Amino acid sequence: SSAGSGRGVDRRARRRPARPVLAAMWWLVAAAGLYVFRGKIAERLGPMLGGMSPQKISFNGHAVALFAAAVYILPIEFLGLGAVKRAAWLLCMWTTIGEAMLTIKANSGAPPLPENMSFGTVRQMMSGGMGPELQGWLQKAMLSTSFHFLFFALIFVTAYPSLLPALVLGRRSLWTVGTHCAKNPADGGRLWAMFAPRWEQLKAKEAEVLHYSAVAEILIAFWLTISLLLPTRQIFACFLYWNYLKTRYAVPRSRALHEKAWRQIGGRGEPLLKMAPFLQKPIDMAKGWFQPQYQAR
C-alpha cells in the first residue's frame, strides 16, 4: 500500500509543472550572459545598428514585438502550430527586453556598474550597497516607461504564456509603431497605408484605449494571485508583478492611469465586498502597501 502510495506521489510529481522559481532563474542567467558577452554582441550588432537612429531602432523593435504579439494572440494552436505560438511569445518578450534596454541606454546612458562584476558585487548591490552614481541612474531610469516594460517582459519571459501580457505589450508596440508611421509614412510601406484609417480611429479613442490597457495590467496581477491556488501557480512571477504594479502606481507618468483603473475595479468590486465584508481587511492592507511609495514623491 505504501509502495503504491509512493508511486502515486511520483506520478503526481511528474505531472506537476516545473516550479516558476527555478524557471525564473533562467532570465537571471540570460542577463548575466548578456553582460559577460556584451563586447561580442556589440561587435556583431554594431554594423547592423550603427547607421540607425535610436528612434528607428525603437520602431523596428516595436514592429517585431507587435508582429510576434499578433501571432501569439491568434488561435493558431488549433491548427497544430503550438510551437509557433510559443516561439512568438518568446520573440515578443525578448524583443521588448532588447528594445527597452537600448532605449534606456539612449535616454539615460549605460548604468555605472563596477569594472569587475562578480556574484559578491551583485549580492552587495542587492542588499543596498549601491553607490550614489548607480542610485542616481536608477532613480532616473525608473521614471521611464521603457524601464517598466523591461521589468514586465523579464517577469513573463519564463512565465506560462497567457493572453493578457501579450495584449498589453502588443498595444504598447502598436502605439509606438503607429505614432512613428503617422510621422514617417514611408517606413510603414503599403501595410501602413492600409492600416492608417484604422489608426486614426484608434488614436481618437486614445484615452479609452490607455485606460483599458491599465485595467488589463491590474487584472494580470489578480489572475496571478488567483492562480496560486492552481497547479500552474507562479509564486515568483506573482511577487515580482505586484512590485511592478507598485512602481507603475508610484511613477507620475503612469500614476493617473492606474489610479483611474483601480477606481473602476474598486467600483465593480463594491457588491462583492457587501456580500463578503471579510475581504475589506486584505484590501486595506494592499492599499497601505501601495500608498507610502507614491506619497513620498
C-alpha positions in Angstrom: 0.0 0.0 0.0 2.8 2.4 0.9 4.6 1.5 -2.3 1.5 2.2 -4.3 1.1 5.5 -2.5 4.7 6.4 -3.3 4.2 5.6 -7.0 1.1 7.8 -6.9 3.2 10.7 -5.4 5.8 10.1 -8.1 3.3 10.3 -10.9 1.8 13.5 -9.4 5.2 15.0 -9.2 5.9 14.2 -12.8 2.6 15.8 -13.9 3.2 18.9 -11.8 4.6 21.8 -13.8 8.2 23.0 -13.1 8.4 25.5 -10.3 8.4 29.0 -11.6 11.1 30.0 -9.1 13.5 27.6 -10.8 12.4 28.7 -14.3 12.7 32.4 -13.4 16.4 31.9 -12.6 17.0 31.5 -16.4 16.4 35.1 -17.1 19.0 36.0 -14.5 21.4 33.6 -16.3 20.4 35.2 -19.6 21.0 38.7 -18.2 24.4 37.7 -16.8 25.3 36.2 -20.2 24.3 39.4 -22.0 26.6 41.3 -19.7 29.6 38.9 -20.0 29.4 38.8 -23.8 28.3 42.4 -24.3 31.5 43.1 -26.2 30.9 40.2 -28.7 27.2 41.2 -29.1 28.1 44.8 -29.7 30.7 43.7 -32.3 28.1 41.6 -34.2 25.2 44.1 -33.9 27.3 47.2 -34.4 27.4 47.1 -38.2 23.6 46.5 -38.4 22.6 49.1 -35.8 25.4 51.7 -36.3 23.6 53.6 -39.0 20.2 53.7 -37.3 19.0 56.5 -35.0 17.7 55.4 -31.6 14.1 56.2 -32.8 14.5 53.9 -35.8 15.9 51.1 -33.7 13.0 51.5 -31.3 10.5 51.5 -34.2 12.0 48.3 -35.7 12.0 46.6 -32.3 8.3 47.5 -31.6 7.4 46.4 -35.1 8.8 42.9 -34.4 7.2 42.8 -31.0 3.8 43.8 -32.5 4.1 41.1 -35.1 5.1 38.5 -32.5 2.2 39.5 -30.2 -0.3 39.3 -33.0 0.9 35.8 -34.0 0.6 34.7 -30.3 -2.9 36.2 -29.9 -4.2 34.3 -32.9 -5.6 30.8 -32.0 -3.1 29.0 -34.3 -2.6 26.2 -31.8 -5.8 24.7 -33.2 -4.0 24.4 -36.5 -1.3 22.3 -34.8 1.1 25.4 -34.6 1.6 25.4 -30.9 5.3 25.5 -31.3 5.0 28.6 -33.4 2.8 30.2 -30.8 5.4 29.6 -28.1 8.2 31.0 -30.3 6.0 34.1 -30.9 5.7 34.6 -27.2 9.4 34.4 -26.6 10.1 36.6 -29.6 7.7 39.3 -28.2 9.3 39.1 -24.7 12.9 39.2 -25.8 12.4 41.9 -28.4 10.7 44.0 -25.8 13.6 43.4 -23.4 16.2 44.3 -26.1 14.3 47.4 -27.3 13.8 48.6 -23.7 17.5 48.2 -22.8 18.6 50.1 -25.9 16.0 52.9 -25.3 17.1 53.2 -21.6 20.7 53.4 -22.7 19.9 56.1 -25.3 17.9 58.2 -22.8 19.8 57.6 -19.6 23.1 56.2 -20.6 24.6 52.9 -19.5 24.3 52.1 -15.8 27.6 53.0 -13.9 28.4 49.4 -12.9 31.7 48.4 -11.2 34.5 47.4 -13.6 35.0 43.9 -12.1 31.5 42.4 -11.7 31.2 39.3 -9.5 28.4 37.5 -7.7 29.7 39.1 -4.5 29.3 42.6 -6.0 25.8 41.7 -7.2 24.9 40.5 -3.7 26.2 43.7 -2.2 24.2 45.8 -4.6 21.0 43.9 -4.0 21.5 44.3 -0.2 21.6 48.1 -0.6 25.3 48.6 -1.3 24.8 50.7 -4.5 27.0 53.7 -4.9 25.4 57.2 -5.3 26.1 57.2 -9.1 24.2 53.9 -9.6 21.4 55.1 -7.3 21.0 58.3 -9.3 21.0 56.5 -12.6 18.4 54.0 -11.3 16.1 56.8 -10.0 16.2 58.5 -13.4 15.7 55.3 -15.4 12.8 54.1 -13.2 10.8 57.1 -14.3 10.8 55.9 -17.9 8.1 53.7 -19.4 10.8 51.6 -21.1 12.2 50.6 -17.6 8.7 49.5 -16.5 8.2 47.3 -19.6 11.7 45.9 -19.3 10.6 44.7 -15.8 7.3 43.5 -17.3 8.9 41.4 -20.1 11.6 40.0 -17.8 8.9 38.7 -15.5 7.0 37.0 -18.3 9.8 35.7 -20.5 9.9 32.4 -18.5 6.3 32.5 -17.1 3.5 30.4 -18.6 2.3 32.2 -21.8 -1.1 33.9 -21.5 -3.2 36.3 -23.4 -3.3 39.4 -21.3 0.5 40.1 -21.2 0.7 39.7 -25.0 -2.2 42.1 -25.4 -0.5 44.7 -23.1 2.8 44.5 -24.9 1.0 44.4 -28.3 -1.0 47.5 -27.5 2.2 49.4 -26.4 4.1 48.4 -29.6 1.1 49.3 -31.8 1.1 52.7 -30.3 4.8 53.2 -30.9 4.7 51.9 -34.4 1.5 53.9 -35.3 2.9 57.1 -33.9 6.1 56.7 -35.8 4.4 55.8 -39.1 2.0 58.7 -38.8 5.0 61.0 -38.9 7.1 58.8 -41.3 4.6 57.0 -43.6 7.3 55.7 -45.9 8.6 53.5 -43.0 5.3 51.6 -42.9 5.0 50.9 -46.6 1.8 49.6 -48.1 0.8 47.9 -44.9 0.7 51.3 -43.1 -1.3 52.8 -46.0 -3.9 50.2 -45.5 -4.0 50.5 -41.7 -3.8 54.3 -41.4 -7.6 54.9 -41.4 -8.0 52.4 -38.6 -5.1 54.0 -36.7 -6.9 57.4 -36.9 -10.0 55.8 -35.3 -7.9 54.2 -32.5 -6.0 57.5 -32.0 -9.2 59.3 -31.5 -10.0 56.9 -28.6 -6.5 57.0 -27.1 -7.6 57.9 -23.6 -10.0 54.9 -23.6 -7.5 52.5 -25.0 -4.8 53.5 -22.5 -7.3 53.2 -19.7 -8.3 49.6 -20.6 -4.6 48.8 -21.0 -4.0 49.9 -17.4 -7.0 47.8 -16.3 -5.5 44.8 -18.1 -2.2 45.3 -16.3 -4.1 45.2 -12.9 -6.1 42.2 -13.9 -2.9 40.2 -14.7 -2.0 40.7 -11.0 -5.3 39.3 -9.8 -5.0 36.4 -12.2 -1.5 35.6 -11.0 -2.8 35.8 -7.4 -5.8 33.5 -8.1 -3.6 31.1 -9.9 -1.6 30.5 -6.8 -4.4 28.0 -5.9 -3.8 26.1 -9.2 -1.1 23.6 -10.2 0.2 26.2 -12.6 0.9 28.7 -9.8 3.8 31.1 -10.4 4.9 32.4 -7.0 8.0 34.3 -8.1 6.2 35.9 -11.1 3.3 36.9 -8.8 5.6 38.5 -6.3 7.6 40.4 -8.9 4.5 41.5 -10.8 2.9 43.2 -7.7 6.1 45.1 -7.3 5.9 46.1 -11.0 2.3 47.4 -10.4 3.6 49.3 -7.3 6.2 51.0 -9.5 3.6 51.9 -12.1 1.4 53.3 -9.4 4.2 55.4 -8.0 5.7 57.0 -11.1 3.9 60.2 -12.1 3.8 59.3 -15.8 1.6 56.2 -15.2 0.1 57.1 -11.8 -3.0 58.9 -13.2 -3.9 56.0 -15.5 -3.5 53.4 -12.8 -5.4 55.4 -10.2 -8.4 55.6 -12.6 -8.1 51.9 -13.4 -8.1 51.0 -9.7 -11.1 53.2 -9.0 -13.1 51.4 -11.8 -12.1 48.0 -10.5 -12.9 49.1 -6.9 -16.4 50.3 -8.0 -17.1 47.0 -9.7 -16.0 45.2 -6.6 -18.3 47.0 -4.2 -21.2 44.5 -4.5 -18.7 41.7 -3.7 -17.5 43.5 -0.6 -21.1 43.8 0.7 -21.5 40.0 0.3 -18.1 39.2 1.7 -17.0 42.0 4.1 -14.1 39.9 5.4 -12.3 40.9 2.1 -12.1 44.5 3.2 -9.1 43.8 5.6 -6.7 42.4 2.9 -7.8 45.2 0.5 -7.0 47.8 3.1 -3.6 46.2 3.7 -3.0 46.2 -0.1 -3.8 49.9 -0.2 -1.4 50.6 2.6 1.3 48.7 0.7 0.8 50.9 -2.4 0.3 54.1 -0.5 3.7 55.1 1.0 5.7 54.9 -2.2 3.7 57.4 -4.2 3.0 59.8 -1.3 6.8 60.3 -0.9 7.1 61.6 -4.4 
